[in-house]
Amino acid sequence: MSGISSADDWFAGLKALCLDDFPKRCRTCGRVFASEADYFRQTLAVRSGITGLKAVEDEEEGPQVEVFRNCVCGSTLLVNCASRRDDSAAGRSRRRLFDELLSYLERHGVERVQARSELLRVASGERSAMLETWYGQIAAQTRTKKPGA
């Protein structure tokens, strides 16, 4: 993993692409954020438990995501991102399958946050040794259960 905070991982899972140019500067204290990753590492959630994400529709740019975060000086910052969510039938089908896979893992005792993270890893083309291990464990449990039990 890249060492990014969980809020940042969630944002990455959204597959949003920042439109704002970096480096970005806080107008209050002058702190400079060199990149999108730097911005998320060095800022804080506006409020605990709130993602700070707001979906908006721009007539020229299409679907967008506004990301509100607080600079360490307390000033609220905004970054505009373009949504890359695939709203086609195939995209909706992939999201349904993802949700089904997530539910399956949860039913077999895997923690939701961890399962989601590993599924996102595989969805982005990476290998997940953890999912392979879980699969082996779940398959073994299923084989040892007798039919009708």
DSSP file (Angstrom, degrees, kcal/mol; ACC not computed):
  #  RESIDUE AA STRUCTURE BP1 BP2  ACC     N-H-->O    O-->H-N    N-H-->O    O-->H-N    TCO  KAPPA ALPHA  PHI   PSI    X-CA   Y-CA   Z-CA
    1    1 A M              0   0    0      0, 0.0     0, 0.0     0, 0.0     0, 0.0   0.000 360.0 360.0 360.0 161.5    0.0    0.0    0.0
    2    2 A S        -     0   0    0      2,-0.1     0, 0.0     1,-0.0     0, 0.0   0.484 360.0-113.8 -86.8  -4.1    1.1    3.6   -0.5
    3    3 A G        +     0   0    0      1,-0.3     2,-0.2     2,-0.0    -1,-0.0   0.683  64.9 147.9  80.1  17.3    0.7    4.7    3.1
    4    4 A I        -     0   0    0      1,-0.1    -1,-0.3     2,-0.1     5,-0.1  -0.604  53.6 -99.6 -85.8 148.0   -2.1    7.1    2.3
    5    5 A S     >  -     0   0    0     -2,-0.2     4,-2.2     1,-0.1     3,-0.2  -0.118  34.0-104.9 -64.0 164.7   -4.8    7.7    5.0
    6    6 A S  H  > S+     0   0    0      1,-0.2     4,-2.4     2,-0.2     5,-0.2   0.850 120.9  55.0 -63.0 -35.9   -8.1    5.8    4.9
    7    7 A A  H  > S+     0   0    0      1,-0.2     4,-2.1     2,-0.2    -1,-0.2   0.890 109.6  48.4 -63.2 -37.2  -10.0    8.9    3.7
    8    8 A D  H  > S+     0   0    0     -3,-0.2     4,-2.7     2,-0.2    -2,-0.2   0.890 108.4  52.9 -69.6 -38.9   -7.5    9.2    0.9
    9    9 A D  H  X S+     0   0    0     -4,-2.2     4,-2.2     2,-0.2    -2,-0.2   0.912 109.1  50.6 -60.6 -41.4   -8.0    5.5    0.0
   10   10 A W  H  X S+     0   0    0     -4,-2.4     4,-1.0     2,-0.2    -2,-0.2   0.921 110.0  49.7 -61.5 -43.9  -11.7    6.1   -0.1
   11   11 A F  H ><>S+     0   0    0     -4,-2.1     3,-0.8     1,-0.2     5,-0.7   0.918 109.5  51.1 -61.4 -43.5  -11.2    9.0   -2.4
   12   12 A A  H ><5S+     0   0    0     -4,-2.7     3,-1.7     1,-0.3    -1,-0.2   0.879 103.9  59.2 -61.5 -37.4   -9.0    7.0   -4.7
   13   13 A G  H 3<5S+     0   0    0     -4,-2.2    -1,-0.3     1,-0.3    -2,-0.2   0.770  96.1  62.5 -61.8 -25.8  -11.7    4.3   -4.8
   14   14 A L  T <<5S-     0   0    0     -4,-1.0    70,-0.4    -3,-0.8    -1,-0.3   0.662 102.4-138.4 -71.3 -16.0  -14.0    6.9   -6.2
   15   15 A K  T < 5 +     0   0    0     -3,-1.7    69,-0.9    -4,-0.4     2,-0.3   0.938  42.0 162.6  54.2  52.4  -11.6    7.1   -9.2
   16   16 A A  E   < -A   83   0A   0     -5,-0.7     2,-0.5    67,-0.2    -1,-0.2  -0.794  30.1-146.4-101.1 145.9  -11.8   10.8   -9.4
   17   17 A L  E     -A   82   0A   0     65,-2.2    65,-3.0    -2,-0.3     2,-0.1  -0.954  19.8-123.0-115.3 122.2   -9.2   12.9  -11.3
   18   18 A C  E     -A   81   0A   0     -2,-0.5    63,-0.3    63,-0.3    18,-0.1  -0.416  20.6-172.5 -68.4 134.1   -8.3   16.3   -9.9
   19   19 A L        +     0   0    0     61,-2.7    62,-0.2    -2,-0.1    -1,-0.2   0.700  58.3  98.2 -93.0 -26.5   -8.8   19.2  -12.4
   20   20 A D  S    S-     0   0    0     60,-1.4     2,-0.3     1,-0.1    16,-0.1  -0.327  80.3-115.1 -63.9 143.9   -7.2   21.8  -10.2
   21   21 A D        -     0   0    0      2,-0.1    -1,-0.1    14,-0.0    -2,-0.1  -0.575  38.1-111.1 -79.2 142.5   -3.6   22.5  -11.0
   22   22 A F  S    S+     0   0    0     -2,-0.3     2,-0.2     2,-0.1    12,-0.1  -0.925  91.0  63.7-115.3 146.7   -0.9   21.6   -8.5
   23   23 A P  S    S-     0   0    0      0, 0.0     2,-0.4     0, 0.0    11,-0.2   0.370  75.3-170.0 -72.8 151.9    1.0   22.9   -6.7
   24   24 A K  E     -E   33   0B   0      9,-2.5     9,-3.5    -2,-0.2     2,-0.4  -0.918   6.2-151.0-115.6 141.9   -1.9   24.4   -4.7
   25   25 A R  E     -E   32   0B   0     -2,-0.4     2,-0.4     7,-0.2     7,-0.2  -0.934  16.3-124.3-120.4 136.1   -1.5   27.1   -2.1
   26   26 A C     >  -     0   0    0      5,-2.7     4,-1.7    -2,-0.4    51,-0.1  -0.648  17.9-149.2 -72.6 125.4   -3.5   27.9    1.0
   27   27 A R  T  4 S+     0   0    0     -2,-0.4    -1,-0.1     1,-0.2    50,-0.0   0.698  91.5  50.9 -71.2 -18.1   -4.6   31.5    0.7
   28   28 A T  T  4 S+     0   0    0      3,-0.1    -1,-0.2     1,-0.1    -2,-0.0   0.944 129.4   9.1 -84.8 -52.7   -4.6   31.9    4.5
   29   29 A C  T  4 S-     0   0    0      2,-0.1    -2,-0.2    46,-0.0    -1,-0.1   0.574  92.6-121.1-108.8 -11.6   -1.2   30.5    5.6
   30   30 A G     <  +     0   0    0     -4,-1.7    -3,-0.1     1,-0.3     0, 0.0   0.465  51.4 160.3  86.2   0.5    0.7   30.1    2.3
   31   31 A R        -     0   0    0     -6,-0.1    -5,-2.7     1,-0.1     2,-0.4  -0.313  31.5-140.3 -57.0 137.7    1.2   26.3    2.8
   32   32 A V  E     -E   25   0B   0     -7,-0.2     2,-0.6    -9,-0.0    -7,-0.2  -0.889  10.6-158.0-109.5 132.6    2.0   24.7   -0.6
   33   33 A F  E     -E   24   0B   0     -9,-3.5    -9,-2.5    -2,-0.4     6,-0.1  -0.941   5.1-163.4-108.9 111.4    0.6   21.3   -1.6
   34   34 A A        -     0   0    0     -2,-0.6     2,-0.3   -11,-0.2    -1,-0.1   0.804  66.4  -0.1 -68.6 -32.1    2.8   19.9   -4.4
   35   35 A S  S  > S-     0   0    0      1,-0.1     4,-2.5   -13,-0.1     5,-0.1  -0.889  79.1 -92.9-148.8 174.0    0.5   17.3   -5.7
   36   36 A E  H  > S+     0   0    0     -2,-0.3     4,-2.1     2,-0.2     5,-0.2   0.924 126.3  48.5 -59.0 -45.5   -3.0   15.7   -5.1
   37   37 A A  H  > S+     0   0    0      1,-0.2     4,-2.3     2,-0.2    -1,-0.2   0.908 110.9  50.5 -62.9 -41.7   -1.4   13.1   -2.8
   38   38 A D  H  > S+     0   0    0      1,-0.2     4,-2.2     2,-0.2    -1,-0.2   0.901 107.7  54.4 -61.4 -41.9    0.4   15.8   -0.9
   39   39 A Y  H  X S+     0   0    0     -4,-2.5     4,-0.6     1,-0.2    -2,-0.2   0.918 111.6  43.6 -58.4 -46.4   -2.8   17.7   -0.5
   40   40 A F  H  < S+     0   0    0     -4,-2.1     3,-0.3     1,-0.2    -1,-0.2   0.849 114.0  50.1 -72.2 -33.9   -4.6   14.7    1.0
   41   41 A R  H  < S+     0   0    0     -4,-2.3    -1,-0.2     1,-0.2    -2,-0.2   0.856 116.3  41.2 -70.0 -34.0   -1.7   13.8    3.3
   42   42 A Q  H  < S+     0   0    0     -4,-2.2    30,-0.4    -5,-0.2     2,-0.3   0.373 106.5  69.7-100.8   4.2   -1.3   17.3    4.6
   43   43 A T     <  -     0   0    0     -4,-0.6     2,-0.3    -3,-0.3    28,-0.2  -0.742  69.5-133.8-116.6 169.4   -4.9   18.3    5.1
   44   44 A L  E     -B   70   0A   0     26,-2.9    26,-3.2    -2,-0.3    -2,-0.1  -0.834  29.8 -91.6-121.3 156.3   -7.6   17.2    7.5
   45   45 A A  E     -B   69   0A   0     -2,-0.3    24,-0.1    24,-0.2     3,-0.1  -0.374  33.8-125.9 -60.7 144.2  -11.2   16.2    7.2
   46   46 A V  S    S-     0   0    0     22,-0.5     2,-0.3     1,-0.2    -1,-0.1   0.916  93.6  -0.5 -59.5 -43.4  -13.6   19.1    7.6
   47   47 A R  S >  S-     0   0    0      3,-0.4     3,-2.0    23,-0.0    -1,-0.2  -0.986  92.6 -90.0-143.9 150.1  -15.4   17.1   10.3
   48   48 A S  T 3  S+     0   0    0     -2,-0.3     3,-0.1     1,-0.3    -2,-0.0  -0.348 113.2  14.4 -59.4 133.8  -14.8   13.6   11.7
   49   49 A G  T 3  S+     0   0    0      1,-0.2     2,-0.5     2,-0.0    -1,-0.3   0.446 101.2 111.2  81.3  -0.2  -16.8   11.0    9.8
   50   50 A I    <   -     0   0    0     -3,-2.0    -3,-0.4     1,-0.1    -4,-0.2  -0.928  57.0-154.2-109.5 127.7  -17.5   13.4    6.9
   51   51 A T        -     0   0    0     -2,-0.5    -1,-0.1     2,-0.1     3,-0.1   0.807  24.4-136.6 -71.1 -29.0  -15.8   12.7    3.6
   52   52 A G        +     0   0    0      1,-0.3    16,-3.1    15,-0.1     2,-0.4   0.583  59.2 133.9  81.4   9.2  -15.9   16.3    2.3
   53   53 A L  E     -C   67   0A   0     14,-0.2     2,-0.4    12,-0.0    -1,-0.3  -0.777  31.7-178.3 -97.2 137.0  -17.0   15.1   -1.1
   54   54 A K  E     -C   66   0A   0     12,-2.2    12,-3.1    -2,-0.4     2,-0.3  -0.976  19.7-139.0-136.6 121.7  -19.8   16.8   -2.9
   55   55 A A  E     +C   65   0A   0     -2,-0.4     2,-0.3    10,-0.2    10,-0.2  -0.622  28.9 172.7 -79.4 134.1  -21.1   15.7   -6.3
   56   56 A V  E     -C   64   0A   0      8,-2.4     8,-3.1    -2,-0.3     2,-0.6  -0.960  28.4-132.7-137.6 156.2  -21.9   18.5   -8.7
   57   57 A E  E     -C   63   0A   0     -2,-0.3     2,-0.5     6,-0.2     3,-0.1  -0.956  18.1-165.2-113.7 118.8  -22.9   18.7  -12.4
   58   58 A D  E  >  -C   62   0A   0      4,-2.3     4,-2.6    -2,-0.6    -2,-0.0  -0.895  17.3-142.7-103.2 128.6  -21.1   21.2  -14.5
   59   59 A E  T  4 S+     0   0    0     -2,-0.5    -1,-0.1     1,-0.2     0, 0.0   0.856 100.4  32.2 -59.6 -36.0  -22.7   21.9  -17.9
   60   60 A E  T  4 S+     0   0    0      2,-0.1    -1,-0.2     1,-0.1    -2,-0.0   0.879 129.2  33.4 -88.5 -41.7  -19.3   22.2  -19.6
   61   61 A E  T  4 S-     0   0    0      1,-0.3    -2,-0.2     0, 0.0    -1,-0.1   0.630  97.4-141.0 -93.0 -15.7  -17.1   19.7  -17.7
   62   62 A G  E  <  +C   58   0A   0     -4,-2.6    -4,-2.3    20,-0.1    -1,-0.3  -0.534  61.5   8.1  86.7-157.7  -19.8   17.1  -16.9
   63   63 A P  E    S+C   57   0A   0      0, 0.0    20,-1.7     0, 0.0     2,-0.3  -0.320  74.4 179.3 -61.8 136.4  -20.0   15.3  -13.5
   64   64 A Q  E     -CD  56  82A   0     -8,-3.1    -8,-2.4    18,-0.3     2,-0.4  -0.909  24.7-142.4-135.3 163.0  -17.6   16.7  -10.9
   65   65 A V  E     -CD  55  81A   0     16,-3.1    16,-2.6    -2,-0.3     2,-0.5  -0.996  11.8-153.3-126.5 124.4  -16.6   16.0   -7.4
   66   66 A E  E     -CD  54  80A   0    -12,-3.1   -12,-2.2    -2,-0.4     2,-0.6  -0.856  11.0-157.0 -95.5 132.0  -15.8   18.9   -5.1
   67   67 A V  E     -CD  53  79A   0     12,-2.8    12,-1.9    -2,-0.5     2,-0.5  -0.937   4.9-165.2-116.2 112.6  -13.4   17.9   -2.3
   68   68 A F  E     + D   0  78A   0    -16,-3.1   -22,-0.5    -2,-0.6     2,-0.3  -0.852  18.6 159.8 -98.7 127.5  -13.4   20.1    0.9
   69   69 A R  E     -BD  45  77A   0      8,-2.0     8,-3.9    -2,-0.5     2,-0.5  -0.953  35.3-117.5-140.5 158.3  -10.5   19.6    3.3
   70   70 A N  E     -BD  44  76A   0    -26,-3.2   -26,-2.9    -2,-0.3     6,-0.2  -0.857  19.7-134.9-102.3 132.5   -9.0   21.8    6.1
   71   71 A C    >   -     0   0    0      4,-3.1     3,-2.1    -2,-0.5   -28,-0.1  -0.372  35.1-104.9 -68.6 160.3   -5.5   23.1    6.0
   72   72 A V  T 3  S+     0   0    0    -30,-0.4    -1,-0.1     1,-0.3   -29,-0.1   0.717 122.8  63.4 -63.5 -18.6   -3.6   22.7    9.3
   73   73 A C  T 3  S-     0   0    0      2,-0.1    -1,-0.3     1,-0.0     3,-0.1   0.579 122.0-107.3 -80.0  -8.7   -4.1   26.5    9.8
   74   74 A G  S <  S+     0   0    0     -3,-2.1     2,-0.2     1,-0.4    -2,-0.1   0.260  75.7 134.8 103.1 -11.4   -7.9   25.8    9.9
   75   75 A S        -     0   0    0     -5,-0.1    -4,-3.1     1,-0.1     2,-0.4  -0.514  56.3-124.3 -73.2 136.7   -8.8   27.3    6.5
   76   76 A T  E     - D   0  70A   0     -6,-0.2     2,-0.3    -2,-0.2    -6,-0.2  -0.707  28.8-162.8 -84.7 129.7  -11.2   25.2    4.4
   77   77 A L  E     - D   0  69A   0     -8,-3.9    -8,-2.0    -2,-0.4     2,-0.4  -0.777   5.1-150.8-111.2 154.4   -9.8   24.4    0.9
   78   78 A L  E     - D   0  68A   0     -2,-0.3     2,-0.4   -10,-0.2   -10,-0.2  -0.992   9.5-174.7-128.9 132.9  -11.6   23.1   -2.2
   79   79 A V  E     - D   0  67A   0    -12,-1.9   -12,-2.8    -2,-0.4     2,-0.4  -0.995  18.2-142.4-122.5 132.7  -10.2   21.0   -5.0
   80   80 A N  E     - D   0  66A   0     -2,-0.4   -61,-2.7   -14,-0.2   -60,-1.4  -0.803  21.5-176.2 -95.8 134.6  -12.4   20.3   -8.0
   81   81 A C  E     -AD  18  65A   0    -16,-2.6   -16,-3.1    -2,-0.4     2,-0.5  -0.947  24.7-125.8-129.8 149.5  -12.3   16.8   -9.6
   82   82 A A  E     -AD  17  64A   0    -65,-3.0   -65,-2.2    -2,-0.3     2,-0.3  -0.818  30.9-122.4 -92.9 132.1  -13.8   15.3  -12.6
   83   83 A S  E     -A   16   0A   0    -20,-1.7   -67,-0.2    -2,-0.5   -68,-0.1  -0.577  23.8-174.2 -74.7 131.2  -15.8   12.1  -11.9
   84   84 A R        +     0   0    0    -69,-0.9    -1,-0.1   -70,-0.4   -68,-0.1   0.173  34.8 140.3-107.2  15.9  -14.5    9.1  -13.9
   85   85 A R        -     0   0    0      1,-0.1     2,-0.9   -71,-0.1     6,-0.1  -0.376  54.6-128.7 -62.5 132.5  -17.3    6.9  -12.7
   86   86 A D        +     0   0    0      1,-0.1    -1,-0.1     5,-0.1    -2,-0.1  -0.752  28.3 178.6 -85.7 106.2  -18.6    4.6  -15.5
   87   87 A D        +     0   0    0     -2,-0.9    -1,-0.1     4,-0.1    -2,-0.1   0.219  43.1 114.1 -94.7  14.7  -22.4    5.1  -15.6
   88   88 A S  S  > S-     0   0    0      1,-0.1     4,-2.5     4,-0.0     5,-0.2  -0.239  87.1 -99.8 -73.8 172.2  -22.9    2.8  -18.6
   89   89 A A  H  > S+     0   0    0      1,-0.2     4,-2.3     2,-0.2     5,-0.1   0.894 126.9  51.2 -59.6 -40.4  -24.7   -0.5  -18.2
   90   90 A A  H  > S+     0   0    0      2,-0.2     4,-2.4     1,-0.2    -1,-0.2   0.899 109.2  50.3 -65.3 -40.2  -21.4   -2.3  -18.0
   91   91 A G  H  > S+     0   0    0      2,-0.2     4,-2.1     1,-0.2    -2,-0.2   0.910 111.3  47.8 -63.8 -42.6  -20.2    0.0  -15.3
   92   92 A R  H  X S+     0   0    0     -4,-2.5     4,-2.2     1,-0.2    -1,-0.2   0.893 111.1  52.0 -64.9 -39.0  -23.3   -0.5  -13.2
   93   93 A S  H  X S+     0   0    0     -4,-2.3     4,-2.4     2,-0.2    -2,-0.2   0.907 108.7  50.0 -63.5 -42.8  -22.9   -4.3  -13.7
   94   94 A R  H  X S+     0   0    0     -4,-2.4     4,-2.6     1,-0.2    -1,-0.2   0.894 110.3  50.2 -63.6 -39.4  -19.3   -4.1  -12.5
   95   95 A R  H  X S+     0   0    0     -4,-2.1     4,-2.5     2,-0.2    -2,-0.2   0.896 109.9  50.7 -66.2 -38.9  -20.4   -2.2   -9.4
   96   96 A R  H  X S+     0   0    0     -4,-2.2     4,-2.3     2,-0.2    -2,-0.2   0.928 111.6  47.7 -61.9 -45.1  -23.1   -4.7   -8.7
   97   97 A L  H  X S+     0   0    0     -4,-2.4     4,-2.7     2,-0.2     5,-0.2   0.912 110.2  52.2 -62.6 -42.8  -20.6   -7.5   -9.0
   98   98 A F  H  X S+     0   0    0     -4,-2.6     4,-2.5     1,-0.2    -1,-0.2   0.932 110.4  48.4 -57.3 -47.2  -18.2   -5.6   -6.7
   99   99 A D  H  X S+     0   0    0     -4,-2.5     4,-2.5     1,-0.2    -1,-0.2   0.879 111.4  50.2 -62.3 -39.0  -20.9   -5.2   -4.1
  100  100 A E  H  X S+     0   0    0     -4,-2.3     4,-2.4     2,-0.2    -1,-0.2   0.909 111.5  47.9 -66.0 -42.1  -21.8   -9.0   -4.3
  101  101 A L  H  X S+     0   0    0     -4,-2.7     4,-2.2     2,-0.2    -2,-0.2   0.903 112.0  50.4 -64.1 -41.1  -18.1   -9.9   -3.9
  102  102 A L  H  X S+     0   0    0     -4,-2.5     4,-2.3    -5,-0.2    -2,-0.2   0.928 111.2  47.9 -62.4 -46.2  -17.8   -7.6   -0.9
  103  103 A S  H  X S+     0   0    0     -4,-2.5     4,-2.7     1,-0.2    -2,-0.2   0.900 109.6  53.7 -61.6 -41.7  -21.0   -9.1    0.7
  104  104 A Y  H  X S+     0   0    0     -4,-2.4     4,-1.0     1,-0.2    -1,-0.2   0.929 109.8  46.8 -59.2 -46.9  -19.7  -12.6    0.1
  105  105 A L  H  <>S+     0   0    0     -4,-2.2     5,-2.3     1,-0.2     3,-0.5   0.905 111.8  51.1 -63.7 -40.9  -16.4  -11.8    1.9
  106  106 A E  H ><5S+     0   0    0     -4,-2.3     3,-2.0     1,-0.2    -2,-0.2   0.912 105.6  55.3 -61.8 -42.7  -18.2  -10.2    4.8
  107  107 A R  H 3<5S+     0   0    0     -4,-2.7    -1,-0.2     1,-0.3    -2,-0.2   0.768 106.4  53.5 -61.5 -24.2  -20.5  -13.2    5.2
  108  108 A H  T 3<5S-     0   0    0     -4,-1.0    -1,-0.3    -3,-0.5    -2,-0.2   0.097 129.1 -93.5-100.9  21.8  -17.4  -15.3    5.5
  109  109 A G  T < 5S+     0   0    0     -3,-2.0     2,-0.4     1,-0.3    -3,-0.2   0.550  76.9 140.3  88.9   8.3  -15.9  -13.2    8.3
  110  110 A V      < -     0   0    0     -5,-2.3    -1,-0.3    -6,-0.1     2,-0.1  -0.720  59.2-109.9 -87.5 134.2  -13.7  -10.7    6.4
  111  111 A E     >  -     0   0    0     -2,-0.4     4,-2.8     1,-0.1     5,-0.2  -0.404  24.1-130.3 -63.7 133.1  -13.8   -7.2    7.7
  112  112 A R  H  > S+     0   0    0      1,-0.2     4,-2.9     2,-0.2     5,-0.2   0.880 103.1  49.9 -54.6 -47.5  -15.6   -4.9    5.3
  113  113 A V  H  > S+     0   0    0      1,-0.2     4,-2.1     2,-0.2    -1,-0.2   0.920 115.0  43.9 -61.5 -44.4  -12.9   -2.2    5.1
  114  114 A Q  H  > S+     0   0    0      2,-0.2     4,-2.2     1,-0.2    -1,-0.2   0.908 114.2  49.7 -68.1 -42.0  -10.2   -4.7    4.5
  115  115 A A  H  X S+     0   0    0     -4,-2.8     4,-2.6     2,-0.2    -2,-0.2   0.920 111.3  49.6 -62.2 -43.9  -12.2   -6.6    1.9
  116  116 A R  H  X S+     0   0    0     -4,-2.9     4,-2.5    -5,-0.2     5,-0.2   0.916 109.9  51.1 -61.4 -44.0  -13.1   -3.4    0.0
  117  117 A S  H  X S+     0   0    0     -4,-2.1     4,-1.8    -5,-0.2    -1,-0.2   0.914 112.7  45.3 -60.5 -44.5   -9.5   -2.3   -0.1
  118  118 A E  H  X S+     0   0    0     -4,-2.2     4,-2.1     2,-0.2    -1,-0.2   0.879 111.8  51.5 -69.7 -38.2   -8.3   -5.7   -1.5
  119  119 A L  H  X S+     0   0    0     -4,-2.6     4,-2.7     1,-0.2    -2,-0.2   0.904 109.4  50.8 -64.8 -39.8  -11.2   -5.8   -4.0
  120  120 A L  H  X S+     0   0    0     -4,-2.5     4,-1.5     2,-0.2    -1,-0.2   0.879 107.1  55.0 -63.1 -37.4  -10.2   -2.3   -5.2
  121  121 A R  H  <>S+     0   0    0     -4,-1.8     5,-2.3    -5,-0.2     3,-0.3   0.943 111.6  42.8 -59.8 -47.8   -6.7   -3.4   -5.5
  122  122 A V  H ><5S+     0   0    0     -4,-2.1     3,-1.9     1,-0.2    -2,-0.2   0.895 110.2  56.8 -66.6 -39.8   -7.7   -6.3   -7.8
  123  123 A A  H 3<5S+     0   0    0     -4,-2.7    -1,-0.2     1,-0.3    -2,-0.2   0.787 104.4  53.7 -62.7 -26.8  -10.1   -4.1   -9.8
  124  124 A S  T 3<5S-     0   0    0     -4,-1.5    -1,-0.3    -3,-0.3    -2,-0.2   0.330 128.3 -98.2 -91.7   9.0   -7.2   -1.7  -10.5
  125  125 A G  T < 5S+     0   0    0     -3,-1.9    -3,-0.2     1,-0.3     2,-0.2   0.505  82.0 127.0  95.0   5.1   -5.2   -4.6  -12.0
  126  126 A E      < -     0   0    0     -5,-2.3    -1,-0.3    -6,-0.2     2,-0.3  -0.497  60.5-110.3 -91.2 164.7   -3.0   -5.5   -9.0
  127  127 A R        -     0   0    0     -2,-0.2     2,-0.5     4,-0.0     3,-0.1  -0.698  22.5-155.1 -90.5 145.7   -2.6   -8.9   -7.4
  128  128 A S     >  -     0   0    0     -2,-0.3     4,-1.9     1,-0.1     5,-0.1  -0.888  14.6-178.9-125.5 101.0   -4.0   -9.5   -3.9
  129  129 A A  H  > S+     0   0    0     -2,-0.5     4,-2.3     1,-0.2     5,-0.2   0.850  87.6  59.2 -62.0 -33.2   -2.3  -12.3   -1.9
  130  130 A M  H  > S+     0   0    0      2,-0.2     4,-2.8     1,-0.2    -1,-0.2   0.924 105.2  46.7 -63.6 -44.8   -4.8  -11.6    0.9
  131  131 A L  H  > S+     0   0    0      1,-0.2     4,-2.9     2,-0.2    -1,-0.2   0.890 111.0  52.9 -64.5 -38.1   -7.8  -12.3   -1.4
  132  132 A E  H  X S+     0   0    0     -4,-1.9     4,-2.1     2,-0.2    -1,-0.2   0.905 111.2  46.7 -62.9 -40.5   -6.1  -15.5   -2.6
  133  133 A T  H  X S+     0   0    0     -4,-2.3     4,-2.4     2,-0.2    -2,-0.2   0.938 112.8  48.8 -65.2 -47.5   -5.6  -16.6    1.0
  134  134 A W  H  X S+     0   0    0     -4,-2.8     4,-3.0     1,-0.2     5,-0.3   0.913 109.5  53.1 -58.8 -42.9   -9.2  -15.8    1.9
  135  135 A Y  H  X S+     0   0    0     -4,-2.9     4,-2.9     1,-0.2     5,-0.2   0.933 109.1  49.0 -58.7 -46.0  -10.4  -17.7   -1.1
  136  136 A G  H  X S+     0   0    0     -4,-2.1     4,-2.1     1,-0.2    -1,-0.2   0.901 113.3  46.8 -60.2 -41.7   -8.4  -20.7   -0.1
  137  137 A Q  H  X S+     0   0    0     -4,-2.4     4,-2.3     2,-0.2    -2,-0.2   0.927 114.6  45.6 -67.0 -45.1   -9.8  -20.5    3.5
  138  138 A I  H  X S+     0   0    0     -4,-3.0     4,-2.4     1,-0.2    -2,-0.2   0.908 113.0  50.6 -65.9 -41.7  -13.4  -20.0    2.4
  139  139 A A  H  X S+     0   0    0     -4,-2.9     4,-2.2    -5,-0.3    -1,-0.2   0.902 110.7  49.4 -62.8 -40.5  -13.1  -22.8   -0.2
  140  140 A A  H  X S+     0   0    0     -4,-2.1     4,-1.7    -5,-0.2    -2,-0.2   0.905 111.0  49.6 -65.3 -41.6  -11.7  -25.2    2.4
  141  141 A Q  H  X S+     0   0    0     -4,-2.3     4,-1.0     1,-0.2    -2,-0.2   0.903 111.5  49.5 -61.9 -41.7  -14.6  -24.3    4.9
  142  142 A T  H  < S+     0   0    0     -4,-2.4     3,-0.3     1,-0.2    -2,-0.2   0.884 110.3  50.0 -67.3 -39.1  -17.1  -24.9    2.1
  143  143 A R  H  < S+     0   0    0     -4,-2.2    -1,-0.2     1,-0.2    -2,-0.2   0.825 108.7  52.5 -69.4 -31.2  -15.6  -28.3    1.2
  144  144 A T  H  < S+     0   0    0     -4,-1.7     2,-0.3    -5,-0.2    -1,-0.2   0.691  90.3  90.7 -80.5 -17.5  -15.6  -29.5    4.8
  145  145 A K  S  < S-     0   0    0     -4,-1.0     3,-0.1    -3,-0.3    -4,-0.0  -0.619  79.6-128.6 -78.5 135.9  -19.3  -28.7    5.4
  146  146 A K    >   -     0   0    0     -2,-0.3     3,-2.0     1,-0.1    -2,-0.1  -0.600  30.7 -95.0 -84.3 144.2  -21.5  -31.6    4.6
  147  147 A P  T 3  S+     0   0    0      0, 0.0    -1,-0.1     0, 0.0     0, 0.0  -0.319 110.9  16.9 -56.7 136.3  -24.4  -31.1    2.2
  148  148 A G  T 3         0   0    0      1,-0.1    -2,-0.0    -3,-0.1    -3,-0.0   0.423 360.0 360.0  82.3  -0.7  -27.6  -30.4    4.1
  149  149 A A    <         0   0    0     -3,-2.0    -1,-0.1     0, 0.0    -3,-0.0   0.481 360.0 360.0 -81.5 360.0  -25.8  -29.6    7.3
